[in-house]
Amino acid sequence: MSTLYDQAMEEMITTIHEWFDEQEKRDDLESVVKRTTLQMGIFNDIVLDYKPGRTTVDSLDLGLDDDVKSKQAGVFTEEQVRNDIGPKLVEVVQERLDKLADTPLIDYRFTLRGKFPTTEGKLQLTLLEWINEEKRKLLFERIHTYIDKNLENSTYPTKPLESFFLTSHLLDPKLFPELDVAWTIRQYDRIQELNQGRPEALAEHRGEITRALTAWSENQFLPQYYDVQSSPYRTNEYSLKPGATLQSNIETKTGQHLDEHGKQQTSGIQPIDLLLYAAVMILRFEPSYSKPKGVTFLELAKQLGSKRAARMMTEGSGTYAKDDIDVKTEEVECKANDVFALTTIHIRKEEAVAYQQALTFITHLLKQGFPKSYKIKLKSSVKQYLPIKGLAKSDTHRFFANALEYPELHPLLEEYAREAIQEFEFYEDTEGEKSCMPGSYATFGLGLVDERYFPLVEYYMGDVDDEHQLIQDKFIAAFVEKQGVTVQSIPALVASLRRSTDSLKLKIQPELENEEILEQLVRQIQGLESYEAEHVLYPIFGKVEKLTTLARKAEGRRKELLLELLQAAGK
C-alpha cells in the first residue's frame, strides 16, 4: 500500500507543479488583466482529477464523466483522501499561491477541487478556498468606481468584456455577502439601457447577465431549498427539501419591476425576485431551446410559495403594460403570456378588421421584445391552410392562412413577418421536420400570391437555420408550381435553394431553355462561393457531371451560359 500511496502522491504533486509551471511561462499575463479594471487575475479555480497513470489538473472542468461510475474502484478510502492526501495537496498548491498571489496569474480568490476514485466510490471535494484580501478589497473598490462612472453617471455603451466580469462579481458572496437584490437588478437593467440600439452588442450583454443569473440560481439560491441531481440529459432535477420555505415571504407589491410610470420598483425585493428576473431574461431573450429552464425557475419559485411566480404563470412576467397584452373589441379578443410564449386569439367576427387588429396586436408585442418563439391558440370558425404540403396543421398556421385571405392585410402581414423573422427561433407549436422559423407562414403565403413579396422571401431565407429546419423544401416546390420560373422569380428561388436540403429535386430544366431566364440564374449565382453555387444547382441539374454533359451538347449563347454555371460552381 505504501508504494501505491507514494506513487499516487508523486503523480498528483507532479501534475500540480506542471500546471503551475506551464502557466508561469505565459507572456500575456499583464496584457490580459489590463483589458479591464474588473479582472484581478486570470485563474481562480483548478480541478485535480486523479486517475492512476493519467491524472490531470485543469482550470476547465467539463464534468463529462461525473455521472459515470468508475469501472475500477480506488485503493484509498474517503477518510484517507480527506484527512491525509487532501491536506498534502493543499500544502503544495498553497506554496505556489504564496509566490504568485500578487501576479496577474491568480485572481483575488483561488479554489482547488479534487476528484478521487475511492473504495466507497467517486469522491469530489473542495480542498482549498483561498482569498487574497488585498486584491479582494481593491476589486470591491474598482467595482463601485466602475458602476459610478460607467453605469450610473454615463450615457455611453459599455463593453461586453466588462459585463462578463461585472455580472458575476455582483452575485459573488465573497464580494457581496449581503445581496442587495434591488441594487443588483438596477445595474443589470442599466447595462441593457446603455446598450440599446446596438443589437449584437446588446445580445452579448444580455447573454452575460443571463449566464451569471443562471449560475447564481442553480449553484447558490435553489440548493438552499432543493436537493439537486443531474439527470442523464445533464439537466438539473429538483426535489423540495422537507420543510423548505422562503426566508422571507415579502414580495413586490405590484408583481413587476416597473411601476405604472415605468420606474423601477425597489421596495420589498427579495432573492426570490432575482430568480424570477433570471426566468424572464431566459424567456425573453434566450433561444427557444433554453426557454424550458426559465419556466422551470418559475415553477420552482411557485413551489416555494411565491405568489408573484404564480401570477406570472397565469398573467405573464409583468414586463408589458396590461393594455398591450389584453385587448378586447367587438371583432376580436387577444391575450398574451410571455412566460409561456402564448398568444390567445378569439376571432369574434370573421372579417378583415378582426385579423388586422390581431396582427397589429402581435406585431406590437414583438417590437417590444415578446418572445419570437411563440405560438397562437386560435378560436375561429374558419379552417384555412396554405397550399403547401408538409406544414404543421397548427393554430398558428391557421391564423396566418386565414389572414392571407384578405389582400388588404398583405402589407401588414409583411410588416409582421419582417419583425418576427429571427434565426435560431422556432414557433413553439412546431417540432422535428415541421419546425419553422417565426414569420414562415406569412412569408410563404405572401410569396405564393404576389411577386411584390419576392424580396421578403429572400430576406426570410437569409435567416433560415437550415440545420434545424426542413420545410423550406416544401415551400420551394410550391413556389415553383405557383409562381413558375421567370426572370422575376429567379432571385427568390436562388435565395431559397441556398437553404434547401439535398433531398430536394426540381423539374425546371425545360424553363431554363429560355436564355433570358438562364442568364438571370447565372447572374444570381455568380456572386456566391463555389460550394454555394454547386448547392443551388444540385436540385435543378443533379450532380455536376450532368450539367457538364448538357454544356457539352449545347450550342451558342446557351453553351456559354451553362459553362458560366459550371465555372461558378468551381468546375
C-alpha positions in Angstrom: 0.0 0.0 0.0 2.8 2.4 0.8 4.2 2.0 -2.7 0.8 2.8 -4.3 0.4 5.7 -1.9 3.8 7.1 -2.8 3.2 6.7 -6.5 -0.2 8.4 -6.3 1.2 11.3 -4.3 4.1 11.8 -6.6 1.8 11.7 -9.7 -0.6 14.2 -8.3 2.0 16.6 -6.9 4.0 16.5 -10.2 0.8 17.2 -12.2 0.0 20.2 -10.0 3.6 21.6 -10.4 3.4 21.0 -14.2 0.2 23.1 -14.4 1.6 26.0 -12.5 5.0 25.8 -14.4 3.1 25.9 -17.7 1.0 28.9 -16.7 4.1 30.9 -15.5 5.6 30.6 -18.9 2.8 32.7 -20.4 4.0 36.1 -21.7 0.5 37.7 -21.9 -0.4 38.0 -18.2 -0.1 41.7 -17.9 -1.9 42.4 -21.2 -4.8 40.1 -20.3 -5.7 41.8 -17.0 -5.1 45.3 -18.3 -8.1 44.9 -20.7 -10.5 45.9 -17.8 -10.2 47.0 -14.2 -12.7 44.3 -13.2 -10.3 41.4 -13.7 -7.7 40.9 -10.9 -6.2 37.7 -12.3 -6.6 35.0 -14.9 -7.2 31.9 -12.8 -9.4 31.4 -9.8 -10.1 27.6 -9.9 -8.4 24.3 -10.8 -9.6 20.8 -10.7 -7.3 17.8 -10.0 -8.8 14.6 -11.4 -6.8 11.7 -10.0 -6.7 8.7 -12.4 -3.7 6.5 -11.8 -1.3 7.0 -14.7 -3.3 9.8 -16.3 -4.0 12.4 -13.6 -5.0 15.8 -14.9 -5.1 19.4 -13.5 -7.1 21.9 -15.4 -8.9 25.2 -14.9 -11.8 23.9 -17.1 -14.0 21.2 -15.6 -16.3 19.8 -18.2 -17.5 17.1 -15.8 -18.1 14.7 -18.6 -17.6 11.6 -16.5 -19.0 12.8 -13.2 -22.2 10.7 -13.6 -20.3 7.6 -14.8 -19.4 5.1 -12.2 -15.8 4.2 -12.3 -15.1 0.7 -13.6 -12.1 0.5 -11.4 -12.6 1.2 -7.7 -9.9 3.3 -6.0 -7.5 1.9 -3.5 -7.8 4.8 -1.0 -10.7 5.2 1.4 -12.6 8.5 1.6 -11.1 9.1 5.1 -7.6 8.8 3.6 -8.3 11.3 0.9 -10.0 13.8 3.3 -7.5 13.5 6.2 -4.2 12.7 4.5 -4.0 13.1 0.8 -6.1 16.3 0.5 -4.2 18.3 3.1 -0.8 17.4 1.5 -2.1 18.6 -1.9 -3.3 21.8 -0.3 0.2 22.4 1.0 1.7 22.1 -2.5 -0.9 24.5 -4.0 -0.6 27.0 -1.2 3.1 27.1 -1.6 2.7 28.0 -5.2 0.0 30.6 -4.4 2.1 32.3 -1.8 4.7 33.1 -4.6 2.1 34.0 -7.3 -0.5 35.8 -5.2 0.3 39.3 -6.4 0.9 38.4 -10.0 -1.8 38.7 -12.7 -1.9 34.9 -12.9 -4.0 34.5 -9.8 -7.4 36.1 -9.2 -8.4 37.6 -5.8 -9.6 34.1 -4.9 -8.5 30.6 -5.8 -10.2 27.2 -5.3 -8.6 23.8 -5.5 -11.1 21.0 -6.2 -10.3 17.3 -6.4 -11.9 14.2 -7.9 -10.7 10.8 -6.5 -11.8 7.2 -7.0 -12.1 5.6 -3.6 -13.1 2.3 -2.2 -16.5 3.8 -1.5 -16.9 5.3 -5.0 -16.0 8.5 -6.7 -15.3 11.4 -4.3 -15.5 15.1 -5.2 -14.1 17.6 -2.8 -13.3 21.3 -2.5 -9.9 21.1 -0.9 -8.9 24.8 -0.7 -10.7 28.1 -0.8 -8.1 30.8 -0.7 -8.7 34.6 -0.6 -6.2 37.4 -1.3 -7.7 40.0 1.0 -5.8 42.9 -0.6 -6.9 42.0 -4.1 -10.5 41.5 -2.8 -10.7 45.0 -1.3 -9.2 46.5 -4.4 -11.6 44.7 -6.7 -14.5 45.8 -4.5 -13.4 49.4 -4.8 -13.0 49.0 -8.6 -16.5 47.6 -9.0 -18.1 50.6 -7.3 -15.9 53.0 -9.2 -16.9 51.3 -12.5 -20.6 51.4 -11.6 -20.5 55.0 -10.6 -18.6 56.1 -13.7 -19.7 53.8 -16.4 -23.3 52.9 -15.4 -24.9 55.4 -13.1 -23.3 58.5 -14.5 -22.7 57.7 -18.1 -24.7 57.7 -21.3 -22.2 55.7 -23.4 -22.4 52.0 -24.3 -20.3 49.6 -22.2 -18.1 46.7 -23.3 -19.2 43.1 -23.2 -15.9 42.1 -21.6 -16.8 44.4 -18.7 -20.2 42.8 -18.4 -18.6 39.3 -18.4 -16.9 40.1 -15.1 -19.3 42.6 -13.5 -22.4 40.4 -13.8 -20.7 37.6 -11.9 -19.0 39.8 -9.4 -22.3 41.3 -8.3 -23.5 37.8 -7.3 -20.2 36.7 -5.7 -20.8 36.1 -2.0 -17.1 36.7 -1.3 -17.5 40.2 -2.7 -21.1 40.9 -1.7 -22.1 38.7 1.3 -25.2 40.7 1.8 -27.1 40.6 -1.5 -28.9 43.8 -2.4 -31.3 42.5 -4.9 -32.9 45.7 -6.0 -29.5 47.4 -6.5 -28.2 44.4 -8.4 -31.2 44.3 -10.7 -30.8 48.1 -11.3 -27.2 47.5 -12.6 -28.4 44.8 -14.9 -31.2 47.0 -16.2 -28.7 49.9 -16.7 -26.3 47.8 -18.7 -29.2 47.0 -21.1 -30.4 50.6 -21.3 -26.9 51.9 -22.2 -26.5 49.3 -25.0 -29.9 49.8 -26.6 -29.6 50.5 -30.4 -26.7 48.1 -30.8 -28.5 44.7 -31.3 -25.4 42.4 -31.5 -23.7 44.0 -28.5 -26.9 44.1 -26.5 -27.4 40.4 -27.1 -23.9 39.8 -25.8 -24.5 41.8 -22.6 -27.8 40.1 -22.1 -26.1 36.7 -22.5 -23.6 37.6 -19.8 -26.3 38.8 -17.4 -28.3 35.6 -18.0 -25.3 33.3 -17.6 -24.4 34.9 -14.3 -28.0 34.8 -13.0 -28.4 31.2 -14.1 -25.2 30.2 -12.3 -26.3 32.0 -9.1 -29.8 30.4 -9.3 -28.5 26.9 -9.8 -25.4 27.0 -7.5 -26.4 29.4 -4.7 -30.1 30.1 -4.4 -32.0 26.9 -5.3 -29.8 24.5 -3.4 -30.9 26.2 -0.2 -34.4 24.9 -0.8 -34.0 21.9 -3.2 -32.0 18.8 -3.4 -30.4 18.9 -6.8 -29.5 15.9 -9.0 -28.2 15.9 -12.6 -30.3 13.8 -15.0 -28.8 11.6 -17.7 -29.5 14.5 -20.1 -27.3 16.8 -17.9 -30.2 18.9 -16.7 -31.0 19.6 -13.1 -33.8 17.7 -11.3 -35.1 19.4 -8.1 -36.7 17.9 -5.0 -38.1 20.2 -2.4 -36.3 19.8 0.9 -38.6 18.9 3.8 -39.9 22.0 5.5 -38.2 24.3 3.0 -39.8 27.8 2.9 -38.7 31.2 1.7 -36.5 33.0 4.1 -38.8 36.0 3.6 -42.4 36.0 2.4 -42.2 39.6 1.4 -42.7 40.1 -2.3 -43.0 43.1 -4.6 -46.5 44.5 -4.2 -47.1 45.1 -7.9 -45.7 41.8 -9.1 -43.4 43.6 -11.5 -40.2 45.6 -11.5 -41.8 48.6 -13.2 -44.4 50.8 -11.7 -47.2 52.4 -13.7 -44.8 55.2 -14.7 -42.1 52.8 -15.9 -39.9 53.5 -12.8 -38.0 50.7 -11.0 -39.8 49.2 -8.0 -37.3 48.5 -5.3 -39.1 48.2 -2.0 -39.6 44.6 -0.7 -37.5 42.9 -3.4 -36.0 39.6 -2.2 -33.6 37.0 -3.5 -36.6 35.1 -5.0 -37.1 38.1 -7.2 -33.7 37.6 -8.7 -34.7 34.1 -9.6 -37.8 35.5 -11.3 -35.6 38.1 -13.1 -33.4 35.3 -14.3 -36.5 33.4 -15.6 -37.7 36.5 -17.5 -34.3 37.1 -19.1 -34.2 33.5 -20.3 -37.8 33.5 -21.6 -37.5 36.9 -23.4 -34.0 36.8 -24.8 -32.6 33.3 -24.9 -33.0 30.8 -27.8 -36.1 28.6 -27.8 -34.1 25.5 -26.6 -33.2 27.4 -23.4 -36.7 28.5 -22.5 -37.7 25.4 -20.5 -35.1 26.4 -17.9 -36.9 29.8 -17.5 -40.2 28.0 -17.0 -38.6 25.6 -14.5 -37.3 28.6 -12.4 -40.9 29.9 -12.3 -42.3 26.6 -11.3 -39.7 26.2 -8.5 -40.4 29.6 -7.2 -44.1 28.8 -7.2 -43.5 25.6 -5.2 -41.7 27.8 -2.6 -44.9 29.8 -2.2 -44.1 32.8 -4.4 -47.4 34.5 -5.2 -45.6 36.6 -7.8 -44.4 33.4 -9.6 -47.9 32.1 -9.6 -49.2 35.3 -11.1 -46.5 35.3 -13.8 -47.5 31.8 -14.9 -51.1 32.9 -15.4 -50.7 36.6 -16.4 -47.2 36.8 -17.8 -43.9 38.3 -16.5 -45.3 41.7 -15.8 -42.9 43.2 -18.4 -45.7 44.6 -20.6 -48.5 47.0 -19.9 -51.9 45.5 -19.4 -53.3 47.3 -22.5 -50.6 45.6 -24.6 -51.3 42.0 -23.5 -55.0 42.1 -23.2 -57.1 43.6 -26.0 -60.9 43.1 -26.4 -63.0 44.7 -29.2 -66.3 43.8 -30.9 -64.3 41.9 -33.6 -61.5 40.1 -31.7 -60.2 39.2 -28.2 -56.4 38.9 -27.8 -54.4 37.9 -24.8 -50.6 37.2 -24.4 -48.5 35.5 -21.9 -44.7 35.9 -22.4 -43.9 33.3 -19.8 -45.3 30.5 -21.9 -44.8 32.4 -25.2 -48.5 32.1 -25.9 -50.9 34.4 -27.7 -54.6 33.5 -27.4 -56.8 35.0 -30.2 -60.6 34.7 -30.4 -62.0 35.9 -33.8 -65.5 37.1 -32.9 -66.3 38.4 -36.4 -64.8 36.7 -39.4 -63.7 39.8 -41.3 -60.6 41.6 -42.3 -60.7 44.1 -39.4 -60.6 41.3 -36.8 -57.4 39.9 -38.3 -56.0 43.4 -38.8 -56.4 44.1 -35.1 -54.9 40.7 -34.1 -51.9 41.2 -36.4 -51.4 44.7 -35.0 -51.5 43.2 -31.5 -48.9 40.6 -32.2 -46.6 42.8 -34.2 -46.7 45.5 -31.5 -45.7 42.9 -28.9 -42.8 41.5 -30.9 -41.5 45.1 -31.3 -41.4 45.3 -27.5 -39.4 42.1 -27.2 -42.2 39.5 -26.8 -40.6 36.0 -27.4 -40.5 35.3 -31.1 -40.7 31.6 -30.5 -44.3 31.9 -29.5 -47.5 30.1 -30.6 -51.1 31.1 -31.2 -54.1 29.4 -29.6 -56.8 30.3 -32.1 -60.6 30.3 -31.7 -62.1 30.8 -35.2 -64.8 29.2 -37.3 -62.5 29.2 -40.4 -60.0 26.5 -41.1 -57.8 27.7 -43.8 -54.2 26.3 -44.5 -51.5 27.3 -47.0 -51.3 25.2 -50.2 -48.0 23.7 -49.1 -47.7 20.0 -48.2 -45.9 19.1 -45.0 -46.6 22.1 -42.8 -47.9 21.6 -39.3 -51.7 21.9 -39.1 -51.4 24.2 -36.1 -53.5 27.1 -34.8 -50.6 29.4 -35.6 -50.5 28.2 -39.2 -54.3 28.5 -39.5 -54.3 32.1 -38.2 -51.9 33.4 -40.8 -53.6 31.4 -43.6 -56.9 32.9 -42.6 -55.4 36.4 -42.6 -53.9 35.9 -46.0 -57.4 35.6 -47.5 -57.7 39.4 -47.1 -55.5 41.1 -49.7 -55.8 44.4 -47.9 -53.9 42.8 -45.0 -50.9 41.7 -47.0 -48.8 44.8 -46.2 -49.5 44.3 -42.5 -48.5 40.6 -42.9 -45.2 41.6 -44.4 -44.6 44.1 -41.6 -45.3 41.3 -39.1 -43.0 38.8 -40.9 -40.1 41.2 -41.0 -40.5 41.7 -37.3 -40.9 38.0 -36.5 -38.1 36.5 -38.6 -35.2 35.6 -36.3 -32.5 32.9 -36.9 -32.5 30.1 -34.3 -36.1 30.8 -33.2 -39.0 28.5 -34.0 -42.7 28.6 -33.5 -43.5 26.8 -30.2 -46.1 24.5 -31.8 -43.8 23.0 -34.4 -41.1 20.4 -34.0 -38.9 18.0 -35.9 -39.4 18.0 -39.7 -42.2 20.6 -39.3 -40.2 23.1 -37.2 -40.3 26.6 -38.8 -38.9 30.0 -38.0 -41.3 32.7 -36.9 -42.7 34.6 -39.9 -42.7 31.4 -42.0 -46.4 31.2 -42.7 -46.8 34.9 -43.6 -43.7 34.8 -45.8 -44.7 31.6 -47.6 -48.2 32.8 -48.2 -47.2 36.2 -49.5 -44.5 34.7 -51.7 -47.1 32.4 -53.3 -49.6 35.1 -54.1 -47.7 38.2 -55.3 -44.3 38.8 -56.8 -44.1 42.1 -54.8 -43.2 39.9 -51.9 -40.3 38.1 -53.5 -37.8 40.4 -51.7 -39.5 39.2 -48.4 -38.8 35.6 -49.4 -35.1 36.5 -50.0 -35.0 38.3 -46.6 -36.5 35.3 -44.9 -34.2 32.7 -46.5 -31.2 34.8 -45.3 -32.1 33.9 -41.7 -33.2 30.2 -42.1 -31.3 27.8 -39.9 -31.1 25.0 -42.5 -29.5 22.6 -39.9 -32.7 22.6 -37.9 -35.4 23.5 -40.4 -36.5 21.5 -43.5 -39.8 23.0 -44.5 -38.2 25.4 -46.9 -38.1 22.5 -49.4 -41.8 22.2 -49.2 -42.2 25.9 -49.9 -39.7 25.9 -52.8 -41.7 23.2 -54.5 -45.0 25.1 -54.1 -43.3 28.3 -55.1 -42.1 26.9 -58.4 -45.5 25.4 -59.1 -47.4 28.6 -58.3 -45.1 31.4 -59.5 -43.2 29.5 -62.1 -39.5 30.0 -63.1 -39.3 33.5 -64.5 -36.7 36.3 -64.7 -38.6 37.9 -61.7 -38.8 34.8 -59.6 -35.2 33.6 -60.1 -33.6 35.8 -57.3 -36.1 34.5 -54.7 -35.7 30.9 -56.0 -31.9 31.1 -55.7 -32.1 32.6 -52.2 -34.4 29.7 -51.3 -32.2 27.0 -52.9 -29.3 28.2 -50.9 -31.2 26.9 -47.8 -32.6 23.7 -49.4 -31.7 20.2 -48.4 -30.0 17.6 -50.6 -33.3 15.7 -50.9 -35.0 18.4 -52.9 -35.4 17.8 -56.7 -36.9 20.3 -59.1 -38.0 19.6 -62.6 -37.4 23.0 -64.1 -34.8 22.4 -66.7 -37.4 23.0 -69.5 -38.0 26.5 -68.2 -34.2 27.1 -68.3 -34.2 26.5 -72.1 -35.2 30.2 -72.1 -31.8 32.0 -72.4 -33.1 35.2 -70.6 -34.1 33.1 -67.6 -30.9 31.1 -67.7 -28.9 34.3 -67.9 -30.7 35.6 -64.8 -29.8 32.3 -63.0 -26.1 32.8 -64.0 -26.2 36.4 -62.6 -27.7 35.3 -59.3 -25.1 32.6 -58.5 -22.0 34.4 -59.8 -21.5 36.2 -56.5 -21.8 33.0 -54.5 -18.9 30.9 -53.1 -18.4 27.9 -55.4 -19.8 25.4 -52.9 -22.9 27.5 -52.5 -23.4 27.7 -56.3 -23.0 23.9 -56.5 -25.6 23.5 -53.7 -28.1 25.8 -55.6 -27.6 23.9 -58.9 -27.9 20.4 -57.5 -31.7 20.3 -57.1 -32.0 21.5 -60.7 -29.4 19.5 -62.5 -28.3 16.8 -60.1 -24.6 16.0 -60.0 -22.2 18.4 -61.7 -21.4 15.8 -64.3 -24.9 16.1 -65.7 -24.5 19.8 -66.1 -21.2 19.2 -67.8 -22.9 16.9 -70.3 -25.6 19.5 -71.0 -23.0 22.2 -71.6 -21.1 19.9 -74.0 -24.2 19.3 -76.1 -25.4 22.9 -76.1 -24.6 25.5 -78.7 -24.2 29.2 -79.0 -25.2 31.5 -76.1 -26.8 28.6 -74.2 -23.5 26.8 -74.1 -21.7 29.9 -72.9 -24.3 30.3 -70.0 -24.0 26.7 -69.0 -20.2 26.9 -68.9 -20.6 30.0 -66.7 -22.7 28.0 -64.3 -20.0 25.3 -64.2 -17.4 28.0 -63.6 -19.4 29.5 -60.7 -19.5 26.0 -59.2 -15.8 25.8 -59.4 -15.8 23.2 -62.2 
